[in-house]
Every structure is written in C-alpha cells, then in structure tokens.
Amino acid sequence: MNPSLDREPTSSSKSTVSGPSSASTFLRGDWATWRSRAIAYTLCFAFLALALVGLRYLTRSLGPALNELKSHKAGLLEQAKTLTVEVQTLTSPVRVREFALSSKMVPFSKAPKEAHTFAQLPRAPQMPSSALPHLVDPNTRPTTNLPDNTLEVETRWR
C-alpha cells in the first residue's frame, strides 16, 4: 500500500485544499468512505458492548447461586467429617462389645465349650524300600520311561 500512488499529480501553480471537501486524502478512499468505515466500526463495537452487557444481565443470578452452593458444600463437608468421627467411635471394639453384651450375646471366652474326640485314621500302607530306591539314597535318581519332552521336577524338603 503505497499512498503516493492514489494521489493526483499536482502542479506548483495548483494548490490542494485538505479537509472534507477535497476529492481524495493521503490514504486510499475519500471522506465518505472513511466516514462509512468509522460508522460501521462504531456500530460493531456498540453491538459487541450491548451483547456483553446483555449477557451479563442474563447471568446476573449465577454469582449469588454459586456463593450459596459453596456455603452448602462447606456445610456438607463439615457434616461428613462429623459423621466419619461418629462412625469411628460407634464401631470401636469397646462399643461393639457393649452392644454384644446388651443384646445378650455370650463372649467366646465365657461360652460353654465341648471337647470332642476324633476317630483315629487308619495308618497309611508302607511301601517297600526296594520300590523307591531314590528315597533311600539321595544321590541316586530314579529311572523313568518318560518321553524327552516332559518336565521333571525334583522336590527336596529342608
């Protein structure tokens, strides 16, 4: 944008008058164009300001509602803390014992106990030591007829 391109050639004998009556300015366009642009921009700014004020008017009740919700939340948090402490005190071992005794429950230490005898299990059959030579001598390994792709596990108890 070269402003000198829009200028009309002037001669030294011809004088130019600046102001609203001149045909062109040092910028592009005449005064009517600049006036219409100024009016358009002013109307845009006025419309935006009006939109912002209208939006603020429509949302005027949000601030007090948010403050009320914050205070309600603080009250609920305080109530939750109080209830947590109350639950912890009510479920303490002392309180549980008091509840059990008031409900006529008998403590395990004072409950009647009965002794029972269990029937004796039959003895396990004894295997001959020749059937399991690896159990007799820990250095010898049993020979098995297992295929090579099986996994063999040896367990030693200490």
N, CA, C and O of each residue as an XYZ file, in Angstrom:
632
protein
N       0.844     -1.184      0.000
C       0.000      0.000      0.000
C       0.878      1.233      0.000
O       1.429      1.635      1.025
N       0.984      1.780     -1.102
C       1.769      2.997     -1.236
C       0.800      4.153     -1.397
O       0.121      4.237     -2.420
N       0.713      5.044     -0.426
C      -0.264      6.132     -0.509
C       0.050      7.132     -1.614
O      -0.823      7.892     -2.033
N       1.238      7.134     -2.065
C       1.568      8.113     -3.105
C       1.006      7.713     -4.457
O       0.968      8.540     -5.367
N       0.565      6.464     -4.620
C       0.011      6.036     -5.905
C      -1.393      6.572     -6.121
O      -1.804      6.765     -7.265
N      -2.145      6.818     -5.043
C      -3.513      7.308     -5.165
C      -3.597      8.825     -5.297
O      -4.676      9.368     -5.534
N      -2.512      9.485     -5.150
C      -2.551     10.946     -5.222
C      -2.604     11.398     -6.684
O      -2.041     10.789     -7.594
N      -3.303     12.482     -6.831
C      -3.338     13.081     -8.164
C      -2.095     13.940     -8.342
O      -1.628     14.569     -7.393
N      -1.567     13.967     -9.545
C      -0.397     14.826     -9.764
C      -0.778     16.288     -9.529
O      -1.811     16.765     -9.998
N       0.063     16.963     -8.813
C      -0.215     18.380     -8.522
C       0.867     19.229     -9.178
O       2.028     18.834     -9.285
N       0.464     20.341     -9.586
C       1.439     21.293    -10.140
C       1.715     22.350     -9.099
O       0.944     22.533     -8.157
N       2.785     23.022     -9.269
C       3.152     24.019     -8.276
C       2.209     25.200     -8.306
O       2.076     25.911     -7.309
N       1.540     25.428     -9.450
C       0.622     26.551     -9.510
C      -0.734     26.191     -8.922
O      -1.500     27.078     -8.545
N      -1.047     24.872     -8.838
C      -2.343     24.452     -8.332
C      -2.200     24.112     -6.847
O      -1.314     23.338     -6.483
N      -3.024     24.654     -6.013
C      -2.950     24.374     -4.579
C      -4.034     23.359     -4.214
O      -5.141     23.393     -4.752
N      -3.697     22.462     -3.296
C      -4.675     21.472     -2.840
C      -5.194     21.894     -1.483
O      -4.457     22.408     -0.642
N      -6.459     21.669     -1.296
C      -7.102     22.023     -0.041
C      -7.404     20.723      0.688
O      -8.034     19.825      0.130
N      -6.955     20.625      1.932
C      -7.256     19.426      2.706
C      -8.509     19.650      3.518
O      -8.821     20.777      3.902
N      -9.220     18.581      3.776
C     -10.441     18.688      4.566
C     -11.537     17.880      3.920
O     -11.293     17.145      2.964
N     -12.730     18.010      4.429
C     -13.840     17.209      3.934
C     -14.209     17.496      2.495
O     -14.828     16.650      1.849
N     -13.863     18.625      1.980
C     -14.269     18.951      0.622
C     -13.276     18.454     -0.417
O     -13.556     18.537     -1.613
N     -12.121     17.938      0.004
C     -11.155     17.500     -1.003
C     -11.603     16.178     -1.601
O     -12.326     15.420     -0.955
N     -11.195     15.898     -2.795
C     -11.619     14.707     -3.523
C     -10.928     13.454     -3.002
O     -11.543     12.387     -3.000
N      -9.691     13.537     -2.567
C      -9.000     12.367     -2.047
C      -8.098     12.769     -0.897
O      -7.752     13.940     -0.743
N      -7.726     11.797     -0.101
C      -6.855     12.055      1.038
C      -5.527     11.374      0.794
O      -5.314     10.746     -0.243
N      -4.637     11.506      1.761
C      -3.347     10.845      1.614
C      -3.491      9.316      1.754
O      -2.603      8.572      1.338
N      -4.608      8.848      2.339
C      -4.911      7.427      2.383
C      -5.887      7.101      1.261
O      -6.438      7.991      0.613
N      -6.085      5.811      1.051
C      -6.976      5.424     -0.040
C      -8.424      5.763      0.295
O      -8.832      5.629      1.449
N      -9.169      6.176     -0.639
C     -10.576      6.473     -0.471
C     -10.823      7.926     -0.137
O      -9.915      8.663      0.248
N     -12.051      8.313     -0.290
C     -12.403      9.699      0.009
C     -13.013      9.782      1.400
O     -13.068      8.784      2.118
N     -13.462     10.954      1.776
C     -14.004     11.167      3.119
C     -15.285     10.387      3.351
O     -15.546      9.969      4.479
N     -16.058     10.185      2.364
C     -17.312      9.438      2.519
C     -17.008      7.968      2.867
O     -17.695      7.356      3.685
N     -15.969      7.422      2.231
C     -15.584      6.037      2.518
C     -15.102      5.911      3.959
O     -15.481      4.983      4.674
N     -14.264      6.856      4.373
C     -13.742      6.804      5.744
C     -14.839      7.030      6.767
O     -14.835      6.438      7.846
N     -15.767      7.885      6.417
C     -16.893      8.135      7.323
C     -17.752      6.883      7.463
O     -18.164      6.534      8.570
N     -18.023      6.206      6.352
C     -18.840      4.989      6.406
C     -18.098      3.875      7.163
O     -18.722      3.101      7.889
N     -16.777      3.793      6.998
C     -15.999      2.800      7.750
C     -16.048      3.099      9.252
O     -16.216      2.186     10.060
N     -15.904      4.353      9.619
C     -15.939      4.735     11.028
C     -17.295      4.417     11.637
O     -17.368      3.931     12.765
N     -18.358      4.682     10.912
C     -19.705      4.377     11.406
C     -19.879      2.862     11.564
O     -20.449      2.396     12.550
N     -19.383      2.101     10.583
C     -19.503      0.634     10.656
C     -18.738      0.087     11.852
O     -19.254     -0.753     12.588
N     -17.507      0.559     12.052
C     -16.726      0.076     13.204
C     -17.369      0.483     14.528
O     -17.399     -0.309     15.470
N     -17.874      1.693     14.605
C     -18.533      2.157     15.816
C     -19.777      1.317     16.106
O     -20.039      0.964     17.256
N     -20.543      0.999     15.058
C     -21.722      0.157     15.247
C     -21.332     -1.258     15.697
O     -22.020     -1.851     16.528
N     -20.228     -1.806     15.151
C     -19.758     -3.140     15.577
C     -19.374     -3.122     17.052
O     -19.760     -4.010     17.812
N     -18.607     -2.100     17.452
C     -18.209     -2.015     18.852
C     -19.417     -1.817     19.755
O     -19.472     -2.398     20.839
N     -20.382     -1.012     19.335
C     -21.589     -0.797     20.139
C     -22.387     -2.096     20.256
O     -22.903     -2.415     21.327
N     -22.488     -2.848     19.150
C     -23.206     -4.126     19.191
C     -22.513     -5.111     20.131
O     -23.181     -5.794     20.908
N     -21.179     -5.195     20.070
C     -20.445     -6.090     20.967
C     -20.626     -5.681     22.428
O     -20.829     -6.530     23.297
N     -20.551     -4.378     22.691
C     -20.744     -3.906     24.061
C     -22.155     -4.222     24.540
O     -22.345     -4.638     25.683
N     -23.139     -4.026     23.677
C     -24.520     -4.330     24.024
C     -24.695     -5.835     24.271
O     -25.419     -6.230     25.185
N     -24.038     -6.672     23.464
C     -24.120     -8.126     23.658
C     -23.499     -8.534     24.988
O     -24.057     -9.370     25.700
N     -22.344     -7.953     25.334
C     -21.707     -8.275     26.608
C     -22.540     -7.824     27.797
O     -22.659     -8.554     28.781
N     -23.109     -6.646     27.719
C     -23.960     -6.153     28.806
C     -25.207     -7.029     28.932
O     -25.640     -7.335     30.043
N     -25.781     -7.430     27.810
C     -26.954     -8.305     27.840
C     -26.626     -9.668     28.422
O     -27.408    -10.223     29.193
N     -25.469    -10.209     28.055
C     -25.045    -11.491     28.606
C     -24.828    -11.386     30.115
O     -25.204    -12.289     30.861
N     -24.230    -10.300     30.557
C     -24.024    -10.097     31.991
C     -25.366     -9.961     32.713
O     -25.525    -10.439     33.836
N     -26.329     -9.306     32.060
C     -27.654     -9.156     32.661
C     -28.349    -10.514     32.785
O     -28.996    -10.797     33.793
N     -28.210    -11.350     31.754
C     -28.859    -12.662     31.780
C     -28.226    -13.605     32.805
O     -28.897    -14.496     33.325
N     -26.940    -13.413     33.096
C     -26.253    -14.305     34.033
C     -26.041    -13.658     35.396
O     -25.156    -14.075     36.143
N     -26.828    -12.658     35.728
C     -26.639    -11.937     36.991
C     -26.948    -12.798     38.205
O     -26.441    -12.516     39.291
N     -27.756    -13.828     38.060
C     -28.117    -14.657     39.213
C     -27.112    -15.786     39.454
O     -27.222    -16.489     40.458
N     -26.147    -15.976     38.569
C     -25.181    -17.064     38.750
C     -24.233    -16.816     39.915
O     -23.902    -17.757     40.636
N     -23.796    -15.611     40.119
C     -22.860    -15.301     41.208
C     -23.411    -15.646     42.578
O     -22.766    -16.378     43.329
N     -24.592    -15.136     42.928
C     -25.162    -15.486     44.238
C     -25.465    -16.983     44.359
O     -25.311    -17.559     45.436
N     -25.891    -17.607     43.274
C     -26.179    -19.049     43.328
C     -24.897    -19.838     43.580
O     -24.908    -20.802     44.345
N     -23.797    -19.443     42.950
C     -22.520    -20.124     43.181
C     -22.044    -19.932     44.619
O     -21.536    -20.869     45.235
N     -22.205    -18.731     45.152
C     -21.818    -18.489     46.543
C     -22.659    -19.339     47.500
O     -22.141    -19.867     48.483
N     -23.951    -19.467     47.211
C     -24.824    -20.295     48.045
C     -24.408    -21.767     47.965
O     -24.405    -22.466     48.978
N     -24.057    -22.236     46.767
C     -23.615    -23.624     46.614
C     -22.298    -23.880     47.346
O     -22.106    -24.946     47.930
N     -21.398    -22.904     47.315
C     -20.126    -23.058     48.036
C     -20.365    -23.196     49.530
O     -19.755    -24.046     50.180
N     -21.249    -22.367     50.082
C     -21.514    -22.456     51.519
C     -22.224    -23.770     51.862
O     -21.971    -24.360     52.912
N     -23.114    -24.224     50.973
C     -23.794    -25.507     51.191
C     -22.787    -26.658     51.142
O     -22.866    -27.590     51.942
N     -21.853    -26.592     50.210
C     -20.818    -27.629     50.099
C     -19.952    -27.651     51.356
O     -19.623    -28.724     51.862
N     -19.584    -26.480     51.859
C     -18.781    -26.419     53.077
C     -19.537    -27.042     54.247
O     -18.943    -27.747     55.063
N     -20.833    -26.788     54.336
C     -21.646    -27.392     55.398
C     -21.708    -28.907     55.266
O     -21.634    -29.625     56.263
N     -21.845    -29.395     54.032
C     -21.887    -30.847     53.810
C     -20.555    -31.504     54.143
O     -20.528    -32.604     54.694
N     -19.459    -30.846     53.816
C     -18.142    -31.396     54.154
C     -17.958    -31.470     55.670
O     -17.414    -32.446     56.186
N     -18.407    -30.451     56.369
C     -18.317    -30.460     57.832
C     -19.182    -31.570     58.418
O     -18.781    -32.243     59.368
N     -20.372    -31.759     57.846
C     -21.256    -32.833     58.308
C     -20.631    -34.199     58.023
O     -20.751    -35.110     58.842
N     -19.967    -34.355     56.875
C     -19.317    -35.631     56.561
C     -18.189    -35.919     57.544
O     -18.020    -37.059     57.978
N     -17.417    -34.895     57.898
C     -16.353    -35.092     58.892
C     -16.934    -35.534     60.228
O     -16.410    -36.448     60.863
N     -18.014    -34.887     60.654
C     -18.654    -35.232     61.923
C     -19.167    -36.663     61.898
O     -18.985    -37.409     62.860
N     -19.807    -37.048     60.800
C     -20.340    -38.411     60.696
C     -19.226    -39.451     60.646
O     -19.388    -40.550     61.178
N     -18.112    -39.129     60.025
C     -16.978    -40.058     59.986
C     -16.446    -40.320     61.384
O     -16.176    -41.464     61.750
N     -16.297    -39.260     62.159
C     -15.829    -39.421     63.536
C     -16.845    -40.221     64.349
O     -16.459    -41.062     65.161
N     -18.133    -39.969     64.140
C     -19.166    -40.690     64.879
C     -19.169    -42.178     64.527
O     -19.323    -43.023     65.409
N     -19.001    -42.500     63.253
C     -18.947    -43.906     62.839
C     -17.728    -44.587     63.437
O     -17.805    -45.734     63.877
N     -16.608    -43.886     63.454
C     -15.401    -44.480     64.033
C     -15.567    -44.746     65.525
O     -15.082    -45.757     66.033
N     -16.241    -43.855     66.223
C     -16.439    -44.091     67.664
C     -17.464    -45.186     67.906
O     -17.334    -45.940     68.870
N     -18.488    -45.296     67.053
C     -19.509    -46.316     67.254
C     -19.016    -47.713     66.903
O     -19.543    -48.701     67.415
N     -18.015    -47.807     66.038
C     -17.519    -49.127     65.639
C     -16.238    -49.490     66.372
O     -15.528    -50.404     65.952
N     -15.933    -48.802     67.445
C     -14.742    -49.151     68.216
C     -14.980    -50.490     68.914
O     -16.133    -50.849     69.154
N     -13.934    -51.235     69.245
C     -14.108    -52.541     69.905
C     -14.879    -52.461     71.223
O     -15.619    -53.383     71.568
N     -14.712    -51.384     71.942
C     -15.422    -51.238     73.213
C     -16.923    -51.134     72.961
O     -17.724    -51.770     73.646
N     -17.297    -50.317     71.962
C     -18.725    -50.146     71.656
C     -19.340    -51.429     71.105
O     -20.486    -51.751     71.417
N     -18.597    -52.149     70.301
C     -19.104    -53.413     69.760
C     -19.323    -54.411     70.886
O     -20.318    -55.136     70.889
N     -18.399    -54.453     71.843
C     -18.537    -55.356     72.992
C     -19.758    -54.967     73.824
O     -20.516    -55.837     74.253
N     -19.952    -53.672     74.055
C     -21.120    -53.213     74.810
C     -22.412    -53.591     74.094
O     -23.382    -54.000     74.733
N     -22.425    -53.455     72.765
C     -23.623    -53.832     72.003
C     -23.884    -55.330     72.105
O     -25.029    -55.751     72.265
N     -22.832    -56.132     72.015
C     -22.993    -57.586     72.086
C     -23.527    -57.999     73.454
O     -24.418    -58.844     73.541
N     -22.998    -57.417     74.510
C     -23.464    -57.765     75.851
C     -24.901    -57.308     76.086
O     -25.680    -57.999     76.743
N     -25.249    -56.125     75.539
C     -26.622    -55.643     75.715
C     -27.610    -56.466     74.893
O     -28.798    -56.502     75.213
N     -27.138    -57.123     73.846
C     -28.002    -57.982     73.032
C     -27.995    -59.425     73.528
O     -28.457    -60.324     72.826
N     -27.479    -59.649     74.722
C     -27.429    -60.950     75.376
C     -26.589    -61.958     74.592
O     -26.905    -63.147     74.559
N     -25.545    -61.486     73.979
C     -24.600    -62.383     73.323
C     -23.557    -62.792     74.353
O     -23.224    -62.023     75.254
N     -23.047    -64.003     74.212
C     -22.082    -64.533     75.168
C     -20.688    -64.389     74.574
O     -20.460    -64.804     73.438
N     -19.751    -63.807     75.318
C     -18.385    -63.718     74.799
C     -17.792    -65.108     74.600
O     -18.149    -66.051     75.307
N     -16.911    -65.225     73.661
C     -16.315    -66.527     73.356
C     -15.550    -67.084     74.554
O     -15.531    -68.293     74.785
N     -14.926    -66.198     75.305
C     -14.157    -66.674     76.455
C     -15.059    -67.262     77.544
O     -14.596    -68.072     78.348
N     -16.329    -66.871     77.585
C     -17.246    -67.381     78.602
C     -18.256    -68.368     78.034
O     -19.093    -68.878     78.779
N     -18.203    -68.643     76.777
C     -19.145    -69.573     76.153
C     -18.786    -71.000     76.551
O     -17.608    -71.330     76.683
N     -19.809    -71.858     76.744
C     -19.502    -73.266     77.072
C     -18.848    -73.956     75.882
O     -19.281    -73.828     74.737
N     -17.814    -74.673     76.193
C     -17.071    -75.345     75.139
C     -17.184    -76.845     75.365
O     -17.175    -77.323     76.499
N     -17.289    -77.567     74.276
C     -17.388    -79.014     74.358
C     -16.168    -79.613     73.678
O     -15.751    -79.165     72.610
N     -15.607    -80.627     74.310
C     -14.463    -81.306     73.729
C     -14.958    -82.545     73.002
O     -15.789    -83.288     73.523
N     -14.464    -82.757     71.841
C     -14.819    -83.929     71.053
C     -13.549    -84.697     70.738
O     -12.466    -84.126     70.613
N     -13.705    -85.966     70.616
C     -12.575    -86.798     70.203
C     -12.799    -87.209     68.766
O     -13.919    -87.494     68.344
N     -11.733    -87.231     68.043
C     -11.808    -87.607     66.639
C     -11.445    -89.073     66.511
O     -10.608    -89.586     67.253
N     -12.073    -89.731     65.578
C     -11.759    -91.136     65.327
C     -10.364    -91.227     64.735
O      -9.951    -90.372     63.951
N      -9.662    -92.246     65.109
C      -8.291    -92.406     64.638
C      -8.314    -92.842     63.176
O      -9.062    -93.737     62.783
N      -7.474    -92.185     62.387
C      -7.379    -92.529     60.971
C      -6.563    -93.799     60.806
O      -5.653    -94.060     61.593
N      -6.887    -94.601     59.778
C      -6.072    -95.796     59.540
C      -4.680    -95.386     59.082
O      -4.504    -94.350     58.441
N      -3.720    -96.187     59.409
C      -2.333    -95.903     59.031
C      -2.175    -96.062     57.531
O      -2.845    -96.883     56.904
N      -1.299    -95.285     56.976
C      -1.017    -95.396     55.546
C      -0.236    -96.663     55.282
O       0.607    -97.044     56.095
N      -0.494    -97.332     54.162
C       0.246    -98.559     53.869
C       1.714    -98.246     53.614
O       2.042    -97.246     52.976
N       2.582    -99.095     54.110
C       4.026    -98.925     53.950
C       4.463    -99.517     52.617
O       4.069   -100.623     52.248
N       5.275    -98.763     51.915
C       5.824    -99.253     50.656
C       7.189    -99.860     50.944
O       7.920    -99.356     51.796
N       7.533   -100.905     50.265
C       8.868   -101.476     50.492
C       9.941   -100.521     50.004
O       9.753    -99.808     49.018
N      11.058   -100.513     50.697
C      12.147    -99.604     50.336
C      12.773    -99.966     48.992
O      13.447    -99.124     48.398
N      12.582   -101.150     48.505
C      13.134   -101.521     47.204
C      12.341   -100.890     46.066
O      12.860   -100.755     44.957
N      11.098   -100.503     46.320
C      10.284    -99.894     45.268
C      10.712    -98.457     45.011
O      10.541    -97.954     43.900
N      11.255    -97.802     45.996
C      11.665    -96.406     45.839
C      13.125    -96.252     46.264
O      13.391    -95.767     47.364
N      14.066    -96.650     45.426
C      15.466    -96.572     45.841
C      15.968    -95.142     45.953
O      16.891    -94.887     46.727
N      15.403    -94.207     45.220
C      15.887    -92.827     45.291
C      15.543    -92.174     46.622
O      16.203    -91.212     47.014
N      14.532    -92.665     47.326
C      14.230    -92.109     48.637
C      15.212    -92.604     49.689
O      15.468    -91.929     50.687
N      15.751    -93.778     49.456
C      16.707    -94.323     50.406
C      18.052    -93.644     50.235
O      18.664    -93.215     51.213
N      18.515    -93.545     48.996
C      19.811    -92.931     48.716
C      19.569    -91.621     47.952
O      19.109    -91.667     46.811
N      19.859    -90.477     48.535
C      19.573    -89.220     47.847
C      20.467    -88.965     46.631
O      20.133    -88.110     45.811
N      21.558    -89.654     46.486
C      22.451    -89.431     45.347
C      21.979    -90.140     44.089
O      22.409    -89.785     42.992
N      21.129    -91.107     44.214
C      20.647    -91.835     43.047
C      19.339    -91.222     42.572
O      18.496    -90.829     43.378
N      19.180    -91.146     41.276
C      17.964    -90.609     40.683
C      17.155    -91.766     40.124
O      17.734    -92.727     39.618
N      15.862    -91.702     40.201
C      15.055    -92.799     39.666
C      15.106    -92.798     38.132
O      15.205    -91.746     37.501
N      15.038    -93.952     37.573
C      14.985    -94.071     36.115
C      13.531    -94.187     35.722
O      12.785    -95.002     36.265
N      13.142    -93.368     34.778
C      11.748    -93.373     34.333
C      11.712    -93.604     32.847
O      12.692    -93.345     32.147
N      10.623    -94.075     32.374
C      10.421    -94.294     30.946
C       9.573    -93.176     30.348
O       8.673    -93.436     29.550
N       9.858    -91.931     30.733
C       9.094    -90.790     30.236
C       9.712    -90.281     28.944
O      10.923    -90.387     28.748
N       8.892    -89.732     28.067
C       9.464    -89.138     26.845
C      10.329    -87.927     27.187
O      10.239    -87.383     28.287
N      11.167    -87.510     26.236
C      12.119    -86.420     26.476
C      11.461    -85.044     26.574
O      12.078    -84.108     27.082
N      10.243    -84.904     26.105
C       9.608    -83.578     26.109
C       8.832    -83.297     27.388
O       8.110    -82.301     27.443
N       8.947    -84.122     28.409
C       8.247    -83.863     29.663
C       9.153    -83.119     30.625
O      10.378    -83.149     30.509
N       8.538    -82.470     31.550
C       9.265    -81.705     32.549
C       9.311    -82.520     33.830
O       8.284    -82.991     34.319
N      10.492    -82.679     34.355
C      10.676    -83.445     35.579
C      11.040    -82.494     36.705
O      11.932    -81.662     36.542
N      10.376    -82.599     37.829
C      10.590    -81.717     38.953
C      11.022    -82.576     40.132
O      10.409    -83.604     40.423
N      12.075    -82.150     40.804
C      12.549    -82.848     41.980
C      12.401    -81.917     43.173
O      12.916    -80.798     43.154
N      11.718    -82.358     44.189
C      11.456    -81.543     45.360
C      12.281    -82.045     46.516
O      12.292    -83.239     46.818
N      12.967    -81.137     47.156
C      13.765    -81.505     48.351
C      13.274    -80.658     49.522
O      13.219    -79.431     49.439
N      12.929    -81.317     50.581
C      12.467    -80.619     51.778
C      13.648    -80.382     52.710
O      14.469    -81.277     52.910
N      13.734    -79.252     53.248
C      14.846    -78.931     54.155
C      14.348    -78.756     55.549
O      15.135    -78.482     56.455
